[in-house]
């Protein structure tokens, strides 16, 4: 907590050099004449597939990450080992963001999401293969990478499913569903770990990822445009 003080000071110093255009604070009216009803937007195949993938990738990340430190300590590893494992996981979550956008631009959001889902499967497979320290850490790194590609790719799909005049209501609906699901998955992680253990936590990854793949696959049949 003491480190927050100098970090906040550094952040304030950096922001002090920011120069915002006076037009940025001007109140502008958004043309909503072409805005469609929310129900019409959120029932589009592309939005539905994107929602499945954002919720699936984020909820699984929260679900497995919450249970991992409990499982590590429960298997006799130290709290320091668990802490370092989460540190590697967080770096894997956000480190690739420097180039994830470029990959989406080059290969398309759907392919990047698919890679993220495969990485989530890899996370569960490694976690189920054993209880050694390297297996926990590797699983957590794959979990972070899978979240990055899966979630960022899927949010790009969400952004491509609405018009500028529809942005606020669509993102509000999406975020409500997303973070409600993430909160529920985090809550259930401890309950499932307590009842059935670390193995069951990881088996649950497979059906959720399968549903996301099915949602992505439907886009090929409905002819949805690629981002």
Backbone bond lengths (Angstrom), bond angles and torsions (degrees), N, CA, C in turn:
res aa  C-N    CA-C-N  psi(-1)  N-CA   C-N-CA  omega(-1)  CA-C   N-CA-C  phi
1 X - - - 1.463 - - 1.530 110.96 -
2 X 1.309 116.72 -33.80 1.464 119.56 178.44 1.521 110.75 -63.92
3 X 1.342 116.25 -32.91 1.474 119.34 -179.05 1.516 112.23 -68.41
4 X 1.344 117.10 -19.94 1.467 119.95 178.51 1.524 110.86 -62.37
5 X 1.329 117.26 -34.29 1.464 120.99 -177.22 1.525 112.16 -61.25
6 X 1.347 119.72 -54.81 1.476 117.99 178.67 1.528 112.58 -67.46
7 X 1.324 117.47 -32.62 1.464 119.24 178.12 1.522 110.84 -64.36
8 X 1.322 116.69 -41.93 1.463 120.28 177.86 1.522 110.62 -65.43
9 X 1.331 117.35 -36.91 1.462 121.28 178.81 1.526 110.52 -64.98
10 X 1.329 116.33 -42.14 1.464 119.84 177.67 1.524 110.10 -63.23
11 X 1.332 116.65 -42.41 1.462 120.25 178.46 1.519 111.84 -61.64
12 X 1.334 116.21 -41.37 1.462 120.25 178.56 1.526 110.87 -64.67
13 X 1.333 116.71 -38.34 1.466 120.46 178.66 1.523 111.08 -63.77
14 X 1.327 116.55 -44.37 1.463 120.44 179.16 1.528 110.65 -62.36
15 X 1.321 116.30 -45.53 1.466 120.31 -178.46 1.521 112.62 -66.95
16 X 1.329 117.06 -23.00 1.468 119.27 -179.83 1.520 112.09 -65.97
17 X 1.334 117.19 -20.32 1.467 120.97 178.25 1.524 112.55 -88.10
18 X 1.335 116.87 -3.54 1.464 120.30 -179.34 1.518 109.84 -75.21
19 X 1.329 115.25 129.58 1.456 120.62 177.76 1.522 108.49 -115.64
20 X 1.317 117.06 111.89 1.459 122.80 -176.16 1.520 109.06 -94.94
21 X 1.317 115.44 134.18 1.454 120.58 177.62 1.525 109.84 -61.03
22 X 1.339 118.37 138.84 1.478 119.40 178.47 1.516 112.63 -60.98
23 X 1.345 116.35 -23.23 1.456 119.41 179.08 1.525 111.96 -71.96
24 X 1.344 116.31 -18.12 1.463 119.12 -177.90 1.520 111.56 -67.03
25 X 1.333 116.62 -26.39 1.460 120.27 -178.42 1.523 112.98 -94.21
26 X 1.331 115.18 -1.55 1.458 118.60 -179.59 1.516 110.15 -70.61
27 X 1.312 116.42 139.55 1.460 121.55 178.19 1.518 108.52 -81.48
28 X 1.324 116.25 120.75 1.456 121.21 -179.69 1.516 109.16 -119.03
29 X 1.316 115.44 148.67 1.446 120.93 177.55 1.515 109.41 -95.13
30 X 1.303 116.46 127.83 1.453 121.89 179.82 1.513 109.81 -88.88
31 X 1.305 115.29 130.71 1.459 120.18 178.93 1.524 109.02 -73.35
32 X 1.314 116.19 115.73 1.464 120.99 -179.04 1.520 111.97 -110.12
33 X 1.317 115.73 16.12 1.463 118.52 -176.53 1.519 112.58 -66.65
34 X 1.357 116.47 -25.80 1.464 119.10 -178.88 1.522 112.40 -100.24
35 X 1.341 117.45 8.50 1.462 121.21 -177.93 1.524 110.91 -72.40
36 X 1.322 115.10 133.52 1.461 121.09 178.88 1.523 109.90 -90.96
37 X 1.328 117.89 160.82 1.470 120.05 174.87 1.533 110.61 -60.68
38 X 1.320 115.65 147.91 1.466 120.08 -178.33 1.524 111.34 -58.46
39 X 1.330 116.81 -40.86 1.470 119.91 -178.17 1.521 111.55 -60.37
40 X 1.312 116.30 -36.30 1.473 119.66 179.50 1.524 111.26 -68.09
41 X 1.325 116.86 -38.10 1.464 121.03 -177.55 1.522 111.04 -71.00
42 X 1.336 116.34 -47.61 1.464 119.54 -172.88 1.519 113.47 -77.78
43 X 1.336 117.45 -5.09 1.463 119.86 175.03 1.526 112.05 -100.32
44 X 1.327 117.46 2.88 1.463 120.14 173.95 1.525 109.58 -64.80
45 X 1.328 118.65 139.58 1.465 120.09 178.82 1.522 113.31 -54.56
46 X 1.336 116.97 -38.58 1.462 120.00 -178.59 1.528 111.10 -66.15
47 X 1.326 117.25 -42.40 1.461 119.38 179.36 1.526 110.45 -67.61
48 X 1.324 116.65 -42.64 1.469 120.37 -179.60 1.530 110.19 -59.83
49 X 1.342 116.81 -45.59 1.460 120.51 179.30 1.523 110.70 -62.78
50 X 1.331 116.26 -43.09 1.461 120.26 179.68 1.526 110.94 -63.20
51 X 1.326 116.87 -41.87 1.466 120.58 179.84 1.522 110.94 -63.53
52 X 1.327 117.23 -43.09 1.461 120.46 176.29 1.526 110.32 -55.53
53 X 1.329 115.85 -43.41 1.460 119.98 -174.11 1.522 112.96 -76.75
54 X 1.346 117.67 -36.53 1.463 118.09 176.10 1.527 110.48 -66.84
55 X 1.318 115.98 -46.20 1.464 119.64 179.57 1.525 110.75 -65.37
56 X 1.336 116.74 -44.68 1.457 120.00 -178.43 1.509 112.57 -61.95
57 X 1.339 117.53 -48.69 1.460 120.41 -176.56 1.529 111.75 -68.45
58 X 1.323 116.82 -41.53 1.468 119.48 -177.74 1.530 110.82 -73.52
59 X 1.331 116.95 -43.48 1.466 119.91 -179.16 1.524 111.15 -64.52
60 X 1.333 117.44 -40.55 1.463 119.69 178.41 1.520 111.04 -65.86
61 X 1.324 116.40 -39.92 1.457 118.87 177.95 1.524 110.61 -59.55
62 X 1.331 117.03 -48.65 1.450 120.93 179.54 1.533 111.34 -63.97
63 X 1.323 115.43 -39.47 1.461 122.00 -177.21 1.528 111.17 -62.28
64 X 1.324 116.81 -50.77 1.466 120.90 -177.36 1.520 111.07 -75.20
65 X 1.320 117.11 -41.11 1.463 120.33 -178.46 1.524 111.58 -61.63
66 X 1.328 116.94 -39.69 1.461 119.91 -179.52 1.523 111.42 -64.13
67 X 1.331 116.34 -39.08 1.455 119.49 -178.32 1.504 114.59 -80.93
68 X 1.342 118.13 -22.19 1.466 120.61 -173.75 1.528 113.99 -60.66
69 X 1.334 120.58 -49.17 1.472 118.75 179.30 1.523 112.54 -61.58
70 X 1.340 116.78 -36.96 1.462 119.63 177.53 1.524 110.36 -62.10
71 X 1.337 115.41 -43.08 1.457 119.57 -179.11 1.523 111.03 -67.45
72 X 1.314 118.05 -39.45 1.461 121.00 -178.64 1.530 110.97 -63.46
73 X 1.321 115.81 -47.82 1.465 119.05 178.94 1.525 110.27 -67.37
74 X 1.334 116.06 -37.06 1.458 119.98 178.43 1.513 113.34 -65.46
75 X 1.333 117.12 -24.70 1.467 121.42 178.28 1.524 112.54 -91.08
76 X 1.310 117.06 7.96 1.455 120.40 175.03 1.514 115.31 96.81
77 X 1.318 117.88 0.38 1.458 120.13 176.71 1.525 109.50 -79.65
78 X 1.317 115.90 159.72 1.464 119.73 -175.17 1.529 111.57 -79.28
79 X 1.309 115.72 162.54 1.460 120.23 175.70 1.529 110.70 -65.33
80 X 1.340 116.85 -31.62 1.464 120.36 176.53 1.528 110.56 -63.84
81 X 1.336 116.48 -39.81 1.458 120.10 177.23 1.525 110.91 -62.85
82 X 1.315 115.41 -42.14 1.466 119.82 179.35 1.520 110.91 -65.13
83 X 1.331 116.70 -41.90 1.459 121.08 179.92 1.530 110.96 -63.43
84 X 1.322 116.46 -44.60 1.463 120.03 -179.76 1.528 110.57 -65.76
85 X 1.333 116.52 -36.07 1.459 119.70 177.18 1.522 111.92 -61.58
86 X 1.333 116.86 -41.78 1.456 120.45 177.20 1.527 110.71 -67.37
87 X 1.333 117.12 -33.85 1.463 119.96 177.17 1.527 111.01 -62.73
88 X 1.332 117.22 -45.46 1.466 120.80 176.51 1.528 110.45 -61.92
89 X 1.314 115.32 -38.33 1.466 120.13 179.60 1.531 111.17 -62.04
90 X 1.320 116.77 -45.78 1.466 120.68 -178.66 1.532 110.50 -65.11
91 X 1.334 116.84 -39.56 1.462 119.29 177.28 1.525 111.17 -63.71
92 X 1.335 116.24 -37.79 1.468 119.59 177.65 1.527 111.48 -69.15
93 X 1.325 116.94 -28.53 1.463 120.61 177.75 1.521 111.87 -66.46
94 X 1.326 116.49 -46.54 1.461 119.99 -169.10 1.532 114.38 -106.79
95 X 1.329 118.44 -22.35 1.456 120.61 -179.97 1.522 114.01 -56.34
96 X 1.353 118.82 -46.25 1.468 119.85 -178.21 1.521 114.44 -66.84
97 X 1.333 117.62 -10.38 1.461 120.06 -176.58 1.531 112.84 -61.96
98 X 1.342 117.06 -18.31 1.458 119.77 177.27 1.533 111.71 -63.81
99 X 1.335 116.48 -27.19 1.471 118.21 -177.37 1.528 113.73 -127.85
100 X 1.331 119.05 -1.24 1.464 120.48 -179.98 1.527 111.33 -60.01
101 X 1.327 116.66 -41.13 1.461 119.63 179.20 1.512 112.72 -60.98
102 X 1.341 116.11 -40.71 1.461 119.86 178.37 1.529 111.09 -65.21
103 X 1.325 116.96 -37.42 1.462 120.70 177.92 1.528 110.95 -65.80
104 X 1.334 116.29 -40.16 1.464 119.97 177.58 1.521 110.20 -63.06
105 X 1.324 116.41 -42.43 1.469 120.70 179.75 1.522 111.08 -62.93
106 X 1.318 116.84 -37.23 1.470 120.19 -175.98 1.520 112.59 -82.11
107 X 1.319 117.88 -43.28 1.458 120.94 -171.58 1.531 113.92 -106.51
108 X 1.319 117.90 -12.63 1.448 120.87 -177.62 1.519 111.91 96.21
109 X 1.318 115.78 145.72 1.465 120.48 -176.47 1.518 112.37 -62.74
110 X 1.334 117.44 -38.03 1.465 120.38 -175.97 1.523 111.52 -62.04
111 X 1.326 117.08 -41.57 1.468 119.66 -179.64 1.525 111.23 -67.56
112 X 1.310 117.16 -39.01 1.462 120.24 178.98 1.522 110.23 -66.52
113 X 1.327 116.81 -40.12 1.467 120.05 175.82 1.522 110.05 -60.87
114 X 1.323 117.05 -43.92 1.469 120.91 -179.99 1.528 110.87 -60.77
115 X 1.333 116.78 -41.08 1.469 119.78 177.15 1.522 109.99 -62.68
116 X 1.334 116.59 -41.79 1.457 119.73 177.91 1.517 112.38 -61.02
117 X 1.317 117.03 -40.24 1.463 120.57 178.64 1.528 111.39 -66.08
118 X 1.331 116.17 -38.22 1.472 119.64 176.85 1.522 110.34 -63.78
119 X 1.324 117.11 -39.60 1.469 120.62 177.60 1.527 111.42 -64.19
120 X 1.321 117.28 -35.79 1.468 120.01 176.08 1.524 110.88 -65.47
121 X 1.329 116.51 -38.44 1.466 119.51 174.82 1.524 110.16 -63.01
122 X 1.352 115.53 -41.79 1.459 119.33 177.31 1.508 112.32 -60.24
123 X 1.333 116.71 -38.61 1.461 121.33 176.80 1.521 110.82 -58.09
124 X 1.327 116.20 -50.42 1.467 119.90 -178.67 1.526 111.50 -64.72
125 X 1.342 116.78 -39.04 1.466 120.38 -179.15 1.528 110.73 -63.82
126 X 1.332 116.89 -43.70 1.468 120.14 179.07 1.525 110.35 -65.96
127 X 1.317 116.47 -42.81 1.470 119.88 -179.55 1.521 111.52 -62.54
128 X 1.333 116.95 -35.59 1.469 120.37 179.82 1.520 113.00 -78.00
129 X 1.337 116.93 -12.83 1.466 119.91 -175.53 1.521 113.25 -80.14
130 X 1.325 117.87 -15.51 1.453 119.19 179.38 1.510 112.02 169.59
131 X 1.335 115.84 179.42 1.465 121.29 -173.51 1.524 112.07 -120.93
132 X 1.331 117.16 21.13 1.458 120.45 177.27 1.525 109.90 -74.27
133 X 1.326 114.98 161.70 1.457 119.62 -178.02 1.524 111.38 -59.14
134 X 1.334 117.38 -44.16 1.466 120.17 -177.42 1.527 111.50 -63.61
135 X 1.326 116.48 -30.21 1.467 119.34 179.69 1.529 110.88 -72.17
136 X 1.310 116.69 -39.68 1.466 119.16 175.53 1.521 110.40 -63.31
137 X 1.337 116.28 -47.84 1.458 119.60 -177.27 1.526 111.60 -65.01
138 X 1.318 116.84 -43.45 1.467 119.94 179.49 1.526 110.73 -62.23
139 X 1.334 115.90 -42.64 1.464 119.88 178.73 1.520 110.93 -61.19
140 X 1.324 117.24 -41.25 1.461 120.93 -179.40 1.533 111.61 -67.66
141 X 1.324 116.79 -36.99 1.471 119.85 177.32 1.519 109.94 -66.58
142 X 1.329 116.75 -45.14 1.470 119.83 177.83 1.528 111.03 -62.86
143 X 1.314 116.26 -35.28 1.466 120.64 177.81 1.532 110.78 -62.82
144 X 1.338 116.10 -43.45 1.452 119.87 178.64 1.517 112.60 -65.08
145 X 1.337 116.78 -43.96 1.462 120.75 178.31 1.527 110.94 -63.92
146 X 1.327 116.05 -41.50 1.459 120.15 179.24 1.511 111.77 -62.76
147 X 1.334 116.54 -40.78 1.462 119.76 176.87 1.518 110.70 -62.04
148 X 1.333 116.82 -45.32 1.461 120.41 -176.98 1.523 111.68 -58.72
149 X 1.326 117.15 -53.31 1.459 120.36 -178.06 1.530 111.45 -68.88
150 X 1.332 116.07 -43.56 1.455 119.57 -177.08 1.517 112.64 -67.38
151 X 1.323 116.74 -46.86 1.462 120.02 -175.12 1.523 111.78 -74.66
152 X 1.327 117.53 -46.89 1.467 119.06 -178.17 1.527 110.47 -66.44
153 X 1.334 117.05 -40.01 1.459 119.46 177.11 1.513 111.83 -62.49
154 X 1.323 116.66 -41.04 1.465 120.28 -178.66 1.523 111.76 -70.84
155 X 1.326 117.73 -35.42 1.459 118.72 177.21 1.528 111.10 -67.70
156 X 1.337 116.70 -30.63 1.470 119.24 173.73 1.524 110.35 -64.54
157 X 1.327 116.83 -36.31 1.459 120.63 176.05 1.523 111.04 -66.13
158 X 1.324 116.62 -39.96 1.464 120.42 177.90 1.529 109.62 -61.13
159 X 1.329 116.53 -45.72 1.465 120.42 -177.77 1.519 112.16 -63.44
160 X 1.333 117.19 -25.66 1.462 120.70 -179.78 1.523 112.46 -85.82
161 X 1.329 117.37 -1.22 1.467 120.13 -174.64 1.524 113.34 -98.84
162 X 1.325 117.96 -3.41 1.460 119.12 -178.30 1.536 110.50 -134.32
163 X 1.321 115.35 163.68 1.455 122.89 176.72 1.530 109.28 -89.33
164 X 1.349 117.42 160.20 1.474 119.20 -179.93 1.528 113.43 -54.33
165 X 1.321 117.19 -36.78 1.462 120.50 -178.72 1.523 112.54 -71.28
166 X 1.333 117.53 -11.86 1.468 122.13 -178.08 1.523 112.25 -104.22
167 X 1.320 115.97 0.14 1.466 121.31 -170.07 1.523 113.60 -55.39
168 X 1.323 116.84 -51.00 1.463 120.74 -171.92 1.525 112.68 -62.23
169 X 1.327 116.71 -48.68 1.463 118.73 -175.87 1.522 112.05 -71.90
170 X 1.347 117.37 -34.07 1.459 119.44 -179.92 1.520 110.68 -71.48
171 X 1.328 117.05 -45.20 1.463 119.29 178.93 1.526 111.38 -66.47
172 X 1.333 116.63 -34.61 1.456 119.22 176.50 1.522 111.78 -62.57
173 X 1.337 116.05 -44.93 1.463 120.69 177.84 1.525 110.63 -63.33
174 X 1.334 115.34 -46.15 1.463 120.06 -178.52 1.527 111.54 -60.86
175 X 1.330 116.92 -47.19 1.460 120.03 -177.03 1.519 112.11 -68.22
176 X 1.338 117.05 -33.34 1.463 119.88 176.88 1.531 110.70 -62.41
177 X 1.328 116.20 -47.47 1.464 120.58 179.15 1.529 110.16 -65.49
178 X 1.341 115.99 -44.32 1.462 120.97 -176.59 1.518 112.14 -60.40
179 X 1.319 116.73 -57.16 1.459 118.62 -172.37 1.529 112.46 -77.31
180 X 1.322 117.06 -22.36 1.460 118.45 169.51 1.521 110.76 -64.78
181 X 1.330 116.32 -41.50 1.463 121.22 178.58 1.522 111.35 -67.80
182 X 1.333 116.42 -39.44 1.462 119.98 179.56 1.527 110.88 -65.32
183 X 1.327 117.08 -41.49 1.464 120.26 177.97 1.523 110.83 -62.39
184 X 1.339 115.88 -41.47 1.466 119.81 179.35 1.526 110.78 -65.52
185 X 1.331 117.18 -41.75 1.466 120.04 -178.87 1.521 111.08 -65.67
186 X 1.323 116.66 -38.07 1.459 119.66 178.08 1.528 111.09 -65.24
187 X 1.326 116.11 -40.61 1.461 120.97 177.63 1.525 111.04 -63.29
188 X 1.343 115.77 -43.47 1.457 119.81 -176.84 1.520 112.93 -72.83
189 X 1.324 117.36 -21.53 1.458 120.26 -179.12 1.532 111.37 -58.43
190 X 1.324 115.83 -49.58 1.457 119.25 179.83 1.515 112.54 -64.83
191 X 1.345 116.10 -38.79 1.463 119.76 -179.31 1.529 111.11 -65.69
192 X 1.340 116.54 -43.55 1.467 119.74 -179.03 1.525 110.86 -70.81
193 X 1.331 116.64 -38.90 1.471 118.59 177.08 1.522 110.55 -62.21
194 X 1.323 116.97 -41.44 1.465 120.70 -179.49 1.527 111.57 -66.54
195 X 1.345 116.44 -34.28 1.465 119.80 -176.47 1.523 112.83 -86.20
196 X 1.338 117.24 -42.41 1.470 120.03 -171.81 1.526 115.30 -126.45
197 X 1.322 117.48 -7.59 1.452 119.82 173.37 1.529 115.26 92.03
198 X 1.338 113.39 178.53 1.458 123.29 -176.52 1.524 112.44 -62.79
199 X 1.307 116.98 -36.25 1.459 120.24 -178.62 1.524 111.28 -60.93
200 X 1.310 117.87 -46.30 1.457 121.18 -179.72 1.521 111.55 -63.54
201 X 1.343 117.29 -37.49 1.459 120.27 177.10 1.532 110.93 -53.63
202 X 1.312 115.88 -42.27 1.462 119.91 -175.64 1.526 112.71 -81.11
203 X 1.315 117.87 -29.84 1.471 118.91 175.81 1.520 111.55 -64.88
204 X 1.318 116.88 -29.73 1.461 120.22 -179.46 1.533 111.48 -66.47
205 X 1.325 116.79 -23.04 1.469 120.11 179.45 1.528 111.22 -58.62
206 X 1.319 117.85 -40.20 1.461 121.52 -171.33 1.532 113.85 -64.09
207 X 1.327 120.16 -49.30 1.471 118.01 179.45 1.529 113.01 -66.25
208 X 1.343 117.36 -33.81 1.462 119.42 179.07 1.529 110.31 -66.51
209 X 1.333 116.68 -44.29 1.466 120.26 177.48 1.520 110.40 -63.74
210 X 1.328 117.25 -37.95 1.464 120.39 178.68 1.526 111.05 -60.35
211 X 1.331 117.51 -42.18 1.461 121.05 177.38 1.529 111.33 -61.74
212 X 1.329 116.26 -39.25 1.464 119.84 178.16 1.525 110.91 -65.11
213 X 1.324 117.38 -40.57 1.461 120.62 178.04 1.529 111.09 -64.73
214 X 1.325 116.32 -39.04 1.467 119.84 177.39 1.526 109.98 -62.16
215 X 1.339 116.43 -43.46 1.463 120.43 178.86 1.528 111.06 -61.91
216 X 1.331 116.99 -42.60 1.463 120.27 176.93 1.528 111.10 -64.13
217 X 1.322 115.53 -41.22 1.459 119.92 -177.52 1.514 113.14 -63.63
218 X 1.325 117.13 -30.17 1.459 119.04 -178.79 1.529 111.99 -65.60
219 X 1.336 116.97 -24.00 1.457 119.88 -179.63 1.527 112.19 -64.62
220 X 1.321 116.73 -28.54 1.467 119.64 178.79 1.515 111.32 -68.70
221 X 1.325 116.94 -27.57 1.462 120.77 -176.44 1.524 112.27 -90.48
222 X 1.330 117.20 -23.66 1.460 119.11 -179.39 1.511 112.22 -96.53
223 X 1.340 115.84 -4.02 1.467 119.75 176.49 1.500 113.68 69.80
224 X 1.334 117.47 33.83 1.467 120.20 179.17 1.513 109.51 -69.62
225 X 1.333 118.26 141.50 1.466 121.18 179.82 1.508 111.58 -68.51
226 X 1.302 116.68 145.95 1.461 121.49 178.65 1.521 110.21 -91.04
227 X 1.330 115.44 146.82 1.453 119.35 178.52 1.508 109.97 -83.64
